[in-house]
Amino acid sequence: MIETQLYLISPEEVGGDFPARLERALEAGSGAVTAFQFRVKGAQDQHELADLAAPLQAICAAHDVAFVVNDSVPLAKRLKADGVHLGQGDGDPKEAREELGRDVQIGVTCHASKHMAMDAGEAGADYVAFGAFFDSTTKDKGDAERPTIETIEWWATLFEIPCVAIGGITPENCAPLIEAGADFLAVSGSVWNGDEVKAVEAFAKVISKTKRPTP
């Protein structure tokens, strides 16, 4: 059975020593990380964002880790990224597919909504993301409904499209999400707010010991 994988999401600041931190994180945990999302908010234009992304994209390529751009189809196209992640206000997956082609992975944020997830799947999304499951400093919950373990169980039982769990996930609270059938754990603060190597290794240890449901 394929184990749950880690999907790293960048912090807001990706300059300075961050490329070195990313490389250390990708080398940790015996290949536990399979995707990295470039998620930099703010006023940077595409030239600045492309310059920030370039070294990170190269590191991901060297470690066979998918490089995913958050929110921006134009930036994903410019960088020839492996994927793009769309929030509910970031465009239609069908239009993104037409713009980016068949080989680019398209993910869609679905919050706690089964309806949004089914719509995303029908629109051709390669994965759906549910969250925030726990309190998070990077995933703005606002007044949105919080998904439950049952949300993951429901999706994993009925659909083949992979699902991502996101929001406040740590090595201490991730086991029930794995047991429910989450294909990926999207993590940010729990890795970058401390020692990234120790964090990835801690996640990998829990993943290796926790059984996912049999398909």
VMD Tcl script that draws the C-alpha trace (Angstrom):
set ca {
  {0.00 0.00 0.00}
  {1.23 3.49 -0.85}
  {1.99 5.51 2.25}
  {0.62 8.96 2.94}
  {3.03 11.57 1.60}
  {4.13 14.96 2.87}
  {3.23 18.06 0.87}
  {5.34 20.97 2.10}
  {4.00 24.50 1.81}
  {6.46 27.35 1.84}
  {6.52 30.07 4.47}
  {5.94 33.65 3.37}
  {9.67 34.40 3.32}
  {11.62 32.18 0.94}
  {14.80 34.22 0.49}
  {17.93 34.18 2.63}
  {18.76 30.71 3.92}
  {15.42 29.18 2.95}
  {16.71 27.32 -0.12}
  {19.20 25.52 2.12}
  {16.42 24.72 4.60}
  {14.26 23.35 1.81}
  {17.07 21.11 0.63}
  {17.58 19.75 4.14}
  {13.84 19.09 4.50}
  {13.65 17.22 1.19}
  {16.63 15.07 2.12}
  {15.08 14.11 5.46}
  {12.61 11.33 6.17}
  {13.68 8.90 3.42}
  {11.68 10.52 0.66}
  {8.61 11.34 2.75}
  {8.15 14.65 0.92}
  {6.78 14.34 -2.62}
  {5.45 17.86 -3.28}
  {6.32 21.45 -2.43}
  {4.01 24.42 -2.85}
  {5.42 27.87 -3.57}
  {3.05 30.08 -1.59}
  {4.31 33.65 -1.37}
  {1.69 36.33 -0.84}
  {2.12 40.06 -1.06}
  {2.86 42.68 -3.68}
  {5.66 40.98 -5.61}
  {5.24 41.05 -9.37}
  {5.77 37.96 -11.49}
  {9.41 38.81 -12.19}
  {10.19 38.93 -8.46}
  {8.22 35.78 -7.80}
  {9.96 33.95 -10.62}
  {13.35 34.97 -9.25}
  {12.40 33.71 -5.78}
  {10.99 30.49 -7.19}
  {13.91 29.55 -9.45}
  {16.33 28.13 -6.85}
  {13.51 26.36 -5.02}
  {12.21 24.81 -8.22}
  {15.72 23.56 -9.04}
  {16.07 21.97 -5.61}
  {12.71 20.23 -6.00}
  {13.68 18.93 -9.44}
  {16.95 17.56 -8.08}
  {15.03 15.61 -5.43}
  {12.20 14.46 -7.72}
  {9.70 16.53 -5.73}
  {6.77 18.17 -7.52}
  {6.94 21.97 -7.59}
  {3.45 23.47 -7.25}
  {2.55 27.16 -7.59}
  {-0.16 28.52 -5.33}
  {-3.03 30.59 -6.78}
  {-1.47 31.76 -10.05}
  {-1.99 29.95 -13.35}
  {0.11 32.58 -15.23}
  {3.05 32.07 -12.86}
  {2.74 28.29 -13.06}
  {2.80 28.55 -16.85}
  {5.77 30.92 -16.83}
  {7.77 28.61 -14.55}
  {6.62 25.42 -16.29}
  {5.73 24.22 -12.82}
  {4.65 20.66 -12.10}
  {1.37 21.88 -10.69}
  {-0.89 24.72 -9.61}
  {-3.08 24.90 -6.52}
  {-6.31 26.88 -6.88}
  {-8.37 28.40 -4.10}
  {-12.09 28.83 -4.66}
  {-11.49 32.31 -6.08}
  {-8.46 31.48 -8.21}
  {-10.10 30.26 -11.37}
  {-11.76 27.24 -12.93}
  {-9.83 23.95 -13.09}
  {-11.09 23.40 -16.65}
  {-9.67 26.75 -17.77}
  {-6.41 26.03 -15.92}
  {-6.17 22.71 -17.73}
  {-6.65 24.41 -21.09}
  {-3.95 26.94 -20.20}
  {-1.41 24.56 -18.67}
  {-1.92 21.29 -20.53}
  {-2.56 17.71 -19.53}
  {0.69 17.02 -17.68}
  {0.36 19.75 -15.01}
  {-1.21 18.70 -11.72}
  {-4.17 20.83 -10.64}
  {-5.32 20.93 -7.02}
  {-8.34 22.69 -5.59}
  {-9.10 23.94 -2.09}
  {-12.47 22.61 -0.95}
  {-12.49 23.66 2.73}
  {-15.05 21.35 4.39}
  {-17.36 21.08 1.39}
  {-18.14 17.72 -0.15}
  {-20.00 19.55 -2.90}
  {-16.95 21.67 -3.79}
  {-14.80 18.56 -3.85}
  {-17.14 16.70 -6.20}
  {-17.35 19.76 -8.46}
  {-13.55 19.98 -8.52}
  {-13.26 16.32 -9.41}
  {-15.78 16.68 -12.21}
  {-13.88 19.72 -13.49}
  {-10.74 17.63 -13.82}
  {-8.80 18.38 -10.63}
  {-5.96 15.96 -9.92}
  {-6.43 16.32 -6.17}
  {-8.74 18.03 -3.70}
  {-7.70 19.66 -0.43}
  {-9.77 19.73 2.75}
  {-8.95 22.04 5.65}
  {-8.21 23.62 7.97}
  {-8.44 20.61 10.28}
  {-6.72 22.30 13.21}
  {-5.79 25.83 14.25}
  {-3.23 27.15 11.80}
  {-1.07 30.23 11.51}
  {-0.81 29.90 7.72}
  {-4.25 28.61 6.74}
  {-6.82 31.31 7.39}
  {-9.90 29.59 8.77}
  {-12.04 32.69 9.17}
  {-15.65 31.69 9.70}
  {-15.40 28.64 7.47}
  {-16.71 25.30 8.63}
  {-13.98 22.93 9.74}
  {-13.79 19.54 8.04}
  {-13.78 16.35 10.10}
  {-12.11 12.98 9.94}
  {-15.36 11.72 8.40}
  {-14.83 14.10 5.47}
  {-11.59 12.30 4.59}
  {-13.13 8.86 5.17}
  {-16.06 9.70 2.89}
  {-13.84 10.93 0.09}
  {-11.31 8.09 0.33}
  {-14.10 5.49 0.26}
  {-15.95 6.86 -2.76}
  {-13.38 8.54 -5.01}
  {-10.04 7.67 -6.57}
  {-8.85 11.27 -6.87}
  {-6.26 11.88 -4.11}
  {-7.13 14.11 -1.18}
  {-4.94 16.45 0.81}
  {-5.47 17.33 4.46}
  {-4.28 20.80 5.47}
  {-4.28 23.17 8.40}
  {-2.38 22.98 11.67}
  {-1.18 19.42 11.09}
  {1.67 18.20 13.29}
  {3.38 14.86 13.95}
  {1.32 14.68 17.15}
  {-2.12 15.05 15.54}
  {-1.73 13.58 12.05}
  {-2.32 9.86 12.70}
  {-6.16 9.99 12.54}
  {-5.95 11.75 9.15}
  {-3.68 9.01 7.83}
  {-5.97 6.31 9.22}
  {-8.94 8.01 7.54}
  {-7.24 7.77 4.15}
  {-5.56 11.13 3.51}
  {-3.17 10.74 0.59}
  {-1.16 13.83 1.48}
  {-0.55 15.89 4.60}
  {0.03 19.53 3.68}
  {2.28 21.08 6.32}
  {4.00 24.41 6.77}
  {4.40 25.94 10.23}
  {5.02 22.58 11.90}
  {8.11 22.21 9.72}
  {9.42 25.73 9.14}
  {8.82 27.13 12.66}
  {11.49 24.84 14.09}
  {14.09 22.32 12.97}
  {12.86 21.21 9.53}
  {14.87 17.99 9.53}
  {13.56 16.83 12.88}
  {10.00 17.76 11.87}
  {10.07 15.84 8.59}
  {11.65 12.85 10.30}
  {8.96 12.95 12.99}
  {6.21 13.00 10.35}
  {7.89 10.15 8.47}
  {8.03 8.05 11.64}
  {4.31 8.49 12.31}
  {3.45 7.80 8.66}
  {5.44 4.56 8.65}
  {3.69 3.32 11.79}
  {0.13 4.32 10.86}
  {-1.96 2.17 8.55}
  {-4.13 3.66 5.85}
  {-7.42 1.95 4.96}
  {-7.30 -0.85 2.38}
  {-8.69 0.31 -0.99}
}
mol new
graphics top color blue
foreach p $ca { graphics top sphere $p radius 0.5 }
foreach p [lrange $ca 0 end-1] q [lrange $ca 1 end] { graphics top cylinder $p $q radius 0.2 }
display resetview
